[in-house]
Amino acid sequence: MKQYLKPDAWQIIEEGFDPHLNRISESVFSIGNGRMGQRANFEETYSGDTHQGSYVAGVYYPDKTRVGWWKNGYPEYFAKVLNAPSWIGIKIALDGESLDLAHCKVEDFRRVLDMKQGLLSRTFTATLPSGRKVKVDARRFVSMANGEVGAIRYHLVPLNFSAKARLTLSVDADVVNKDSNYDEKFWEEVYKESQMGWAMVTAATKKTNFHVCTGIEYQLILDGKTTRGKVYTNLREKYADNEVEVELKEGKDLIVFKYGVVLSSENHPKEYLANLCRAKLEEATATGFDKLLEAHVKWWAHKWEEADISIEGDIAAQQGIRFNIFQLMQTYTGEDERLNIGPKGFTGEKYGGSTYWDTEAYCLPFYLATSDPGVARNLLVYRYKHLPRAIENAKKLGYTSGAAFYPFVTMNGEECHNEWEITFEEIHRTSAMAYAMRDYIDYTGDWKYLTEFGLEVLIGISRFWSQRVNWSADKGKYVILGVTGPNEYENNVNNNWYTNYLGAWTLRFTQQAIDFVRKDNAGKYQELVQRLQFREQEETTRWADIVKNMYYPEDKTRGVYLQQDGFLDKELIKVADLRPEDRPLNQKWSWDRILRSCFIKQADVLQCIYLFEDDFSIDQIKRNFDFYEPMTVHESSLSPCVHVILASKLGYTEKAYEFYLRTARLDLDDYNNDTEDGCHITSMAGTWMAVVKGFGGMRVREGKLHFHPFIPPQWTSYSFRIEFRGRVIKVRVSKDKTDTILESGEPLDIVMNGKPVRVG
């Protein structure tokens, strides 16, 4: 754990430059706007340890899957999030000497991410090897008000010298992914141009042929006056720049305004990209940095009004939750149903793919409660549009009759994850889509989603489960063999309790959906029956038999559900008994040793109890929590938030607070020693759930909001807003009372601590 960032309610602050922490900071201080984003790389040259990263939503490369022995059903490719062309470069040479913080004495270094405004700032004083000393103030944002524009204000002052400065303002598409095989590059040049004052490069991805046009335009202010300087234009492969010479005077300011525009063929015709880019550059430059920033800050003010969580009395907790909300909002805006929420967002390219089951199980509740219902609906429509690919995925594995198997990792609906124990075995993810539908319907009351889109998906998923189970004559039950549950520290097990439970629940929910759609729109239902060749009587009879006779492993002596059939064959050891030098297991132990251990990567049985809490008594929840939590190492970012919610329900307030800090500050404090690869975006939604569902006790039952709040003893108060069925409700919890305020919409009946309350 690394606690080098300063506590602050609205800012992430790094004081002093430690090159060993730079990659972590590049992740933490990343900025984005839903369409593009970038790590917090320096504008000027930096030859030290860095992970240069810019990203464009929806753009990927289908890298060939590399496995020792090819098996039927293996994914054809591993979809890589592409490191995209960079527009931020402002290289500076002073009488030929490069400003490079890797070779300077750096003083007064301060990097700040202002989350309230969405502004990245950096200030420092650097002494070059020659003794020249410069002071720099750099500010940067990518506009939330205009998703294709970014801007930089770079302010430099020579403190003890005058010199000829050469500025290189570039667009660089000659980039490489951190995870590329043999340093292969994935971009090919289409077009480039450099003219006085601006430059652009259009590059195309290999194989997928996405085109991205990246352009820059700039303005220079020298000692308060606009100047052009002496300009040289340069072109080389996948690269364009302007080199500008200006005479710097000791103590006199040079301000560089640099504007970047990034256009993708996902949103514009390829043949018009260059002309559109040029026009947008002119528009951005004419608008200017200050007005662009003003519109950007206004957008953030509106979003914070909707989604902020305020915590009084605990600055670390406050900073953590706002950081998580900030990253979620700048990763996904919900405006484009083709996009989804990648596990690293715009902070890194690790894992690949843009969509995991994290979206449905973790992210959907955040967007349901903090955005217009259309945002969450778009997340569901995204999966509906991928249904044909889900059917293809199932067919490749031998399933028939329209069975649908949703991918673990995807860009376009195809499976593109190349670890067999996940790709083939972590089958629970396909029912996350069904659970998300039910979660959405419960929250919004929009049952008609089933008629429009949902039932077709549910029938496909249920056909998958119907074929995936098999009858065990020995047990006299249906079983599910050869799976991996949410706990990826057990592979190829039989009867993972979570998987069995979720599969059977999906079959029940599909029958409910059939009943609703038949009544809601008989014509649409008959059209689906014919188009899907749905043999209702035959198929639903089998589904009901599976539900009735599903096998669930259980230890009746302890009164707990078993994670899988062989779990009690393991030596049951508590995490507290591990040596500190053994942690994290995934970096210290062999995979063989991990798989034979009892240690749990993330909530598994407890994940299911969280999702279907009302199916279990408080005693059942307590017994299972007390059994499994001590063996859980939480080496998945998705784990602590589930434990917060269950610990809160059980009254384990100190444990809930401990887990909350872990999930809220997972990246800020680099708990798992992996933040340098990018932030854990999808688990950040779990942090929001930890406060609202955990401490706030929020649930939706039978169309009503329920709250059962408590306040951690470390806090003075906390508050959050909920958008629910056309109303906005603010909940404020303090030591002695809970206030609920209707901020907009019609009065609403809720349930507070088990008692009905009228709000408004």
N, C-alpha and C positions, 0 to 999 in steps of 0.2 A: 504494500500500500504506500502510495506516494502523496503526501499532503503538502505540496508546494504552492498551491494556488490560494490566493488570499480570500477570506470570507467577505462576502458582500451580497446584499439582497438582490441587486439587479445587474451585477457585473461579474464576469470571470476575470480575474486579475493575476497576471504573472509579473513579479518584480525580480529583476536580475535575470541574466541570460545564462542558462546551463545547457550547453550543447547536448549533453546526455539525455536531456528531457525534451529536446526539440520535437522529435516525432510525436510524442504524446501531445504536446501543445498544438502541433499542426492539426491533430484530430479534434481536440477539444474546442479550438477556436475556429473551426470550419464554419463557413457561411453558405447558404443556399436559398432558393426561392421556389422550390417545387418543380422548376424546369431545368435548372442548372445549379451548380455549386462548386466549391473548391475548398481544399485544405488551406490552412493558414500559412502557406508558404510566403517567404519574403519576396517583395518586389525586386529588390536588388540582388546581385549575385550572392549565392551562398554555396560554397564548395564543401561545407561540412555535411554531417549526416542529416539527410532530409528525404522525405517521400513526397516528391512533386505530384500533385493530383488535382485535376479539373474533371468535372463529370457533367454529362448531358443526359437528362431523363429519357429513358426508353431506348438508348443507343447501346448496342452490345455486339459481341463477337462470338460466334459459335466455335470455340476451340475444340479440336478433336479430342474425344475422351481417350485417355491413355490408361490402359489396363494390361496386365500381363497376359491374361487369358480372356478372350472375348466370349461372352455368354449371350444367348438369345435374350432379348429384352433390354440389354444395356442401352443407356441413352447414347444417341449418336454424337452428342457434343456436350461440352461444359460451357454454359453461357457466361462469358466474362463481362463484368461491368467495365467499360473502357475508360482508361485514362485519356481524356479528350484534349484537344488543342488548348493551349494556355494563352491568355491575353494580358496577364498581369505584369509581365516583365518590364522593369525599368532599370536596366544596368547602368552603372555610373562609373566613369573613369575620370580621375582628377590628374591632369598632366600625365595621362597614361597609366596611373595607378588605380587599380580596381577597388571599389568599396565592397568589401567582402567580410562579413562579420566573423567568418572562420579564421581570418588573419588580421583581426583588429583587436585592440583593447576596447572592450565594450563596457560602458558605464551608463548608469541611469536608465537601464533597459526596462521598459514597461509595456506589456501587451495586454490589451483590454478588449473583451467582448461585451459590448453594451447590449444586453438582451432586450431592454425596453425599446431601443431604437433599431436593433438589428445592425449595429455598426461595429466593425473591427478596427481597432486603433493600435498603433505601435509607435513608441517614442524611444529614442536612445541617443547617446553621444558615443561616437566611435573615433578612436585614434588609430590612424593607418600606420603601417610600418615606417613610413617616411616622417611621421610626427604630425602630419596634417590631422586636424580635428574637425569633425563635422557633427552637426546636430540634425536629427531627422524626426519628423512627425508625419506618419503615414496613416491615412484613413481609407477604408474600403467597405463597399457594400454591393450586394447584388439585389436589384430592386424587386420588392414584393409587389409593387404597383405596376411594374412593367417587367414581366418575367424573362425578357430576352436582353436586358440591359444591366450592366454593372458599371461602377465608377470608382476611381481612385483619386485622392488628393494627396500628393507627395510633396512635402515641404522640407527643403534642405537649406541649412545655413552653414557656410564655412566659417569656423570660429577663429582660426589663427592663420589664415592664408588667403591668397588670391590665386586663381588658377584657371586654366582652360578646362572646362568640363565637357566630356562627351557622353551624351545620354543615348542609350539604345532602347527604343520603345518598340516592342516586338509582338508578333503573333507567331506562336511556335506549335506546329502540328507534328513535329518530329519527336514524338513522345513514346514511352514504352510503359507497359503495365508492370507493376511489381511482380505479378504472378505469371508473367509470360514465360513460355517454355523457350529456353535458349535465347532469351532476349529478343524474341520475335516481335516485330512491330506490326500493328494491326490497321494502320492508316495508309492510304495512298493519296497522292496529290491529284486534285482535279483542276484547281485554278489558284493563281496567286497574283497579287498586284500590290505595288507600293508606290504611292505618290506623296508629294510634299504634304505632310500633316496627317496622313492616314495610310493604313495598310490592311490587307485582308488575305486570308487563305481559306479555300474550300478544300476539304479533305473527305474522302469516302472510306468507309470501313470495308475491309476485305470480306468477301463472302456475302455479308448481309447488305452491303451497298447503301448504308445510311450515309447521307451527305450532311456535313456540318460546315457552315460558313462562319468563321470567326473574324471579326474586324475590330480595328482600333482607330480612334481619332484622339488628338490631344491638343492641349493649349499650354503655353508656357508664360508664366508671369515672373519677370526678373526685376527685383527691386521695385515692385509695385506697378510695373509697366508690361504690357503684352509684348512678347518678342517671338520671332520665328527662329532666330539663330541661323546657323549655317547647316543646311539639311543635306544628308546623303541618303539615298534610298537603296536598299539591298534586298536581293532575292536569292534564296538558295532552296534546296529541296524541302518542301513542306514548311517553308519559313519565309516571313517577310518582316521588314522593319524599316524604321526611320532612325538614322543616327543624326543627332543634333549637337552641334558645337555651340557653346555659350561661354562668355567670360564671366567667371564668378569673382566677386569682390568680397574681401573679408568683412564679415558681419552683415552682408546683404542677402536677402531671401531669394531663393528660387522655388517657385511653386509649379508643380506639374499636375495638370488635370488630365487624367487618361480615362477614356470611355471605351468600354468593351460591349460588343453586340455578338450574341451567339444565336444563330438560326439553324434549325434542324429541318431536314426533309420530312420529318414526321408531321410538321406543321405548315410547311410551305412547299410549293413545287420546286423541284431541283433546279430547273432552268432559270428561276427567278431569284435564287438565293443571294447571288452577289449584288444584284440591283437593290433588293430589299434591304440587305445589310448596309449598303452605302447610304440609303435613305434614312434608315434608323440611326446610323451613326451621326448624320447631320442633325437629325432631330434631337438626339441626346445631347450633343455638343451645344446646340442652340438653347436647350433648356437649362443646361448648366448643372454643376455638382449640387449646389445648394437647393435648387428647386426639385431635382430628382430625389435628393435625400428627404426633403420635406414630405413629398408624396409617399415615400417609403416608410417614414416614421408614422405618418397618419394611418397607413395600413396596419402597422404593428399596434398602434394604440387601440384600434378597433378589435384586433384579435385578442389582445390582452384583456380587454373589457369582457370578452366572451369566455376566455379560458384560464385566467389567472387563478392561482391558489396562493393565498396570503397566509404566512405563518409568523406569529409574533413570539419572540422569546428564544428563538433558536436559529441563528443566522446560517449555520451549516445546512440545516434542513431546508430553510427557505431558498438558499442558493441552489441546492440540489434539485428541488422540484421545478423551479423556474427554468433551469438549464434543460431539464428533460422536456418540458412543454415547448420551450423555444426550438429545440432540435426537431421535435415532431412537426411543429407548424411550418418550419422552413423546409422540411423534407416533402410533405404532402399537403396540398391545398384542396384537393377534391374537385378541382375544376375540369379534369380530364379523366374520363372513365377508362382510358387506355393505360393509365399509369397506376402504380401501386407503391408500396412502402418497402424499400429495400432494407436489408438488415444493417447496412452501413450508411444508407442515405447518400449524401454527398461528401462523406468524410473519409472514404477509402474504398478499395475495390475487393477486399477480402470476401470470401464466400461465393461471389458471383450470383447471378440471378437478381431479379427485382422483387420476387414474391415468394414468401414462405408461409407456412400455416400460422406464423406469428400474427399476420394481419388479422385473421379471423378470430383467433383466440385471445389476442392481447390488444390490438390497436382499435378494433371496431368500437368498443365501449367508449374510448376517449372521444372519437369523432361523433358518436351518437349524442354525447352530452355537451359537446362544446361547439358544434357546428350545425348548419342547416341540415335537416334530414337527408337532403339530396346527396350530401358528401358520403355518408355511410351507405346510402343506396348505390352510389357509383362503385363502391368497393364490392358490393354483391353482384352488380351487373357485370363487373370485370370478370368474375368467375363464370357467370352464365355464358358470356361470350367465348370462354375457353372450353365450354362443354364438349364440342366436337373433338378437341385435342385430348381431353380427358378420356373420351371413349377410345380414341386411337391409342393412348397410353395403355389402357386396359387390354385392348386387343393384342398389342405386342407381347403381353405377358400371358396370353391364352384365354382371356375372358371373352365371353360372347354375349349376344343378344342385347347390345347397347349398354353393357356395364360400363360405368365411368370411374376411373381411378385418377384423382387429381394429383398433380406432381408435388414432390417435396420442394423442388426449386424450379422456377420457370421464369421465362421472359415473355413467351407467347402462348403458353398453355402446354407446350411439350415438356416432358421431364428432361432436365439437363443437369442432374446431379450424378456424379460418377463414383460415389461410395456405395457399394452394393448393400451394406447392412442398413443403409438409410433409404436408398432408392427403392429397393424391393421390399423392405421389411417394416419401415416406419409408416405403416398403412393407416394409422389413426388419423393422419393429416387430412384424409379425404372427407372424414366426417366433421372436421372443423368447419367445412363449408355449410353443412347442415346446421350445426350449432349456431353459426353466425346468423343464419336466416331466422332461427327462433329468437335469438337475442335481439335482432333488429325488430322483429314483429312485436315482441313483448314490450319493447321500449317505445316504438312509434304507433303501435296499433294498426300498422299497414299490412293487414292480412292479404290484401289484394296482390301484394308482391308474389305470393305463391301462384296466383292465377297467371300473372304476366310472365314470370320467369322461374320461380322457385320450384314448382312441382316437377318440371322437366329435369332439373338437376337432381332432385331428391330421388326420382325413379332410377336414374342412372347410377347414383351412389348406392342405392339399396340393392340393385341388381349385382353390383360388385360384392357387397357383403354377403348376399345370398349364395354366391359362388365361392367366396373366400373361406367360409366356414366348412367344417365337415363333421359328420356324425361320429362320435366315439362310442363304439359298442361297449368298451370297457367301463366308461363313465356313465353311459346312458344319457349323454348330453352333447350338445354342439360345442365344438372347440375351435380355436383359431391358433394354428401352429406356425412356428418360424417367423416371429415378429420381433421388432424392436419398439419399445414403448417410448414415451417422452424421455425416460432415463436412458440415455445413449451409452451408459456404462454397463448395459446388458444387451447383448446382441443375440439374435436367433434363438429366442426363448419361446416357450409354449404358454399360451393363455395369459398374456399380459392383462392384468385385471382391467386397467384403463381401456385398452383396446377392445376387449370383449364387451365392456359396459357401453362404450360409445357406439360400437357396431349395433348392438341390440336397440339402444335408444334411437338410433337413426331409423331403423325399421319401424319403430312405433310412431315416430314423428311423421314419417312419410305417409303412413295410413291416415293420420290426422289431416295432413295436407290434402290427400285424395278426397276425404270427406268434405273438406271446406270447398275445394275447387268445384266439385260436383254440384254443390248447392249454390255456389256463387255464380258460376257460369257453365251451365251444362253443355252448351255448344262448344266452348273452348275445351272442356274436359274430353268430350268425344273426339274432338280434333286431335288432341294429344294421344288418346288411346289408339287411334288409327295410325297416326304418324310414327309413334314409338312402338307400334305392334305390342301394346301392353295387354297381357293376358291377366286381367285384374284378379279374377277368382283364383286362378292357379298360383300366380306369383304372390298375392297377399296372403294366401293360406300358408304357403311356405314361410313367408316372413313371420307370421304370427306364431308358427311352430318354433322357429328359431328363437324368437323373443321369449317364449314360454320355457324353452329348454336350454337356454344358454348356460354354459358352465362358468362359474366364478370361483377362482381359487380363494380359499379362506382358511385361517387358523382359528378354529373355534375356541381353542384353549385361551389364546391371548385376546380373542375378540377383534381380530384385525383381518382385513382383506390382504391377500398375498400378492405382491407385485407380479409374480409369475409362479408357475408350478414349482420350480426348484429353489425358491428364495430361501427357504429354511434349511437347505443343504449348505448354505454358506456360513462361515464363521461370523457371527453378528458382533461387530465391533463399533464403538462410537467414534465419531470424528474427533472428539475431545481426546481420544487416546492415541491419535496419530502424532508423529513427531513433526514439529514445524518445518523441518527440512524436507519432508515428504510432500509438502503442498506447493503449488497445485498439483494434484495427481497426474493430470494430463500432460504436465511438463516434466514430471519426475519419475513416474512409474512406467513400466512397459504396458502395452495394451493387454497382453496376456494376464498380467497381474491385476489390472483394473477389472477385467471382465470376470475374474474369479472372486473378486471382493464383494462385500455387501454395500460398498459405498455408492451413493446415488448422486448423479450429476445434477439432477433437477427434479422438482416435484413430479411425481408419476401417479401413484394412488391418490396423493393429495391434490394433484391437478384435477382429477375426476371429481373428487369430493367438492372442490371449489366450484367447478362448472355446474354440478347438480346438487348443490348444498341442501336443498329442501327434500331430497330423497333420503337424507340420513338424520338420525337423532344426534343430539349434542354429545351424548356418550359415545356414539360410534365415531364421530369426528374427533373427539378427544383421544380415544384409544389409538386411532390410526396416526394422528399427529404425534402423539407421544412416542409411538413406535418408530416411525420413519424419520422424523426430523433430526434426531441425534445421529443418523447415518447419512445425512445429506450434506455434501460438500459444496453445493451451490456453485459449481464451476460452469454452469450455464447462466447467462444473464437473465434468463426467463424465470429463474427459480425463486429468488427472495420475495418478489411481490406476492406470489401465491401464499407464501408462508405468512406474510404480513396480514393478509385478509383472514386467513384461518386463525392465526394467533389472536387477532383482534376479536374475533367471534368468541373465542374460548376464554377471553379475559387475560391472556398472557401479555400484558401491556408492555413490559420491559422487552420481551422477546420481539414483539411487534415493532417496537421502536428501533431495536437493533437491526432487524431485517430491513426496515424502511431506510435507514441511513445507508445500508449496503446497496440497496437498489437505486436510491436517489443519487448517490455519489459514486456509483460503480465506475464511471469513466473519469470523473473529476479527480478521484483518488487512485485510479488505476488498480482497483482491487485484484483483478485477475491477470495483471501483467500483460495486457494485450491491447490497451487503448491506442498504442502507436499504430495499429492496423486500421483504426477507425472506431467511431463510437457505436454503441449498441442501440441503434435507433428503435427497433421494435420493442425491446424490453422497457424503453422509456415510457411507453404507454402503460406498462405495468406499474410504474412508479406513480402515475396519476391514479390508477386503480387502488394502489396501496393507501393513498390518502382518502379518496372518496368512498371506495367500497370497504376499505379496512377500517381506518379511524372513523370515517363518517357513517359506516354501516349502511350505505345506500344499497337498496335492492328494488327491483320492480316485480311486484306480485299482483296478478290479476288486474293489470292496467293501472296500478297505483304505486306511487313512490313510497318506499319505506326507508326510514332512517333509524339507526341505533348507534348514535355517536358516543365516542369517548375522546378524551384529550390526553396525549402523552404528558407525563408530569414535567417533562423538560420544556413544554410549550406554555405560553400565556393564553394564546387563542389561535384559531385557524379558521379560514373561510374559503368557500368555493362556490362557483355558480353551476347550475344545471339547466340546460335547455331541454324541456320535456313537453312534447305535444302542444307546441305553440305558446308555452310559457317559459319565462326565465325566472328561476328561483335562486336566491342567494341563501346559503346556509352558513351561519357563523357560530362556532363552538368555542366557549370560554370555560374557565374553571367551574363556574357556577350555573351556567345556563346555555341553552341552544336557541338561537333566533333564526327564524325562517322568514324571508322577505320576498314577496312577489314583486319582481322588478318590471315585468311586462306580461301581458296576457290576462285571460279571465281567471277568477278565483279557482283554487284547486284544493281538493281534499287529499291529504297525505296521511301517512301513519308515522308517528314519532314515538319511539320507545314503546311500541305496541298500542298506542292510543291514537284515535282519529283526531286530526287537526285540520282546520280550515285555514288555508293560506290566501290572503288577499281580501 
